[in-house]
């Protein structure tokens, strides 16, 4: 499940195209500025596509300067109990977690602990076991991992058959090391983009070696806490938040197209893959994150100090510079280039930055314009088994393009 198509096409379209309004939609505004006309168009198109299908629940919000200015909620967070999705519902953000990982790497860089030009094998020597037909594994540097150009495989664990007894993902570093002699680099490192999940586990391994902190704890201390993201967490839901956690679902179909909805409960263990897809939170915490990314301090000196302690504006801008063109890669859904952990669409004041994700039945998207302070965030809790990848991609791009127009 934790491969790129599963994250960016399969699950993402499943949520965007197939969201059922079984319990009816609610609309709540945190503030009342004039809403852009494109937002109404996006929300209406969104609802038109979603209401006829079998997705259990989800939300989409419009963000301005780190604050939610409009939100739409659909369906159930827990269908069996009748608990509706609302502003407090906790979703899983999947591969959007990679942006947190990228920020942690740049924090280490800015503190003089590493350099992007450093060889990854200098920190993770086990990677020398991977076959590289293009040269030495020592030639692969940290920047290549951040921009998905190192040539590593896409899936963390390619052997899963989706049987009920199988672990969701590998749980130990030793399992990944055992696979390394049976892997090879797919192309000349640094030469092109190809999405890779295990790259982000390698980056987290470096952070743990350099800082002495478990990756989860480091992110909690150095990103979530200073940004006030108090309901963001990894792995199992804290007891005090459990009432708000969304369940995750699969919609399976028989030969006649009739759906059976499988409830997989609220939590699952991403195992060793937490650094590439383990973040959980309500949409408001993601809005606060966009506030940091867009520099929305609202003139507060203390907030500016906290933002700078996470990452300086100059470093964020460095991360949003195009490093690898995406071209016609099958991994591409509509963005133009890959930066350091973020996808990029457009240039100048019209650029849109962000990431998407899908894992364990959850689907997510986060896009923002760093110049206007505007963003769109969405999350969903059901994966459909009916549609082809091509169909999922086609319908997602229709929604994605409207989001890009809204933000540019």
Secondary structure, DSSP 8 states (H G I E B T S, - for coil): --SHHIIIIIHHHHHHH-B--TT-EEEE-SS-S---HHHHHHHHHHHHHHTTS-B-EEEEEEEETTEEEEEEEEEEEETTTTEE--TT-BEEEETTHHHHHHHHHHHHHHTTS--TTSBGGGT-GGGGGSB-TTS-GGG-BHHHHHTT-S---S-S-TT----TTS-SS--SHHHHHHHHTT-B--S-TTSS----SHHHHHHHHHHHHHHSS-HHHHHIIIIITTTT-TT-EESS--GGGGGGB---EEEEE-TT--EEEEE--S----GGGHHHH-EEE-HHHHHHHHHHHTT--TT-HHHHHHHHHH--HHHHHHHTS--EE-TT-TT-SS--EE-SSSEEESSGGG-EEEEEEEETTEEEEEEE-TTT-EEEEEEE-EEESSS-HHHHHHHHHHHHHHHHHHH-
